[in-house]
């Protein structure tokens, strides 16, 4: 089955109530805090699964501790031509080149305004239109529209599928962009935490610049990482398709970035670990490398939606095995293994 068609069927099955969603998994050990938000557990859904916030009510009951929808752009856009999503089954990976296809910030804001609020925070991934004359301003514009209806927002300057978007990760450009977004955030009726999602394809100097910009501007967390352009070691047909690679092959590289970022930020802001997580053991490794919470997405293609709850339960057992009374106690305890 075409991967994008299959993804659409999964979203429709969710909204029709055909997928069991018993509620968030939690325990005294799993319940944690991220940038001031109370989470039932630290296992979140990464942006991209529910681009248009059509299944958000069901997703908040699917076992996740927090859910991120989008990316949203100011104006609706079709994204890149199909096919643009490719399964790499032998590698347990996915390549996508969607290009921020979405129905636009106004439509997404309306759905989020109508959602049922509960114990699972929902956030919006902020994007920019491909043909925008001022992409930096796009992020602030989306936040102004959607911000009143979410619990957090993520600045996404790390997608490889919008031309020159990653140029905004440079220190000067990023600092100016984040200041603009934070100015809008501070004017919201209820200001929300703002996160920054970064690329795994950064060298040491670029990573240091991002850490400095993030701490200087006062954003609330960094998400490490988005998809990669690297293709080393892949075995599946179609591995050289253009786009961002996610899934199992990204795990080690993204965890190394996470650990180095943990050193650079020195606990001054929390980190969210993303990239290649498909088990409780891998979620635990991200936390021990420096993450206060994690996000999953590509592994759902191979493990199903119940994977989120499975990861959370296994994480609880691993924390208990090692004598940790909370997620926070384990953060960074294994960072040295990745440096």
Secondary structure, DSSP 8 states (H G I E B T S, - for coil): --HHHHHHHHHHHHHTT-S--------TTT-EEETTEEESSSEEE-TTSSTTSSSHHHHTTTT-SEEEEEEE-SS-B--S-S--EEEEGGGTEEEE---S-BS-HHHHHHHHHHS---SSEEEEEE---TT-S-HHHHHHHHHHHHGGG-SEEEEE---TTSTTGGGGGSHHHHHHHHHHHHHHHHTSTT--EEEEEE-S---HHHHHHHHHHHHHHT-SEEEE---B---TT--STTTT-SSEEEEGGGHHHHHHHHHHHHHHHTTSSEEEEESS--SHHHHHHHHHHT-SEEEE-THHHHH-TTHHHHHHHHHHHHHHHTT-SSHHHHTTTTGGGG-
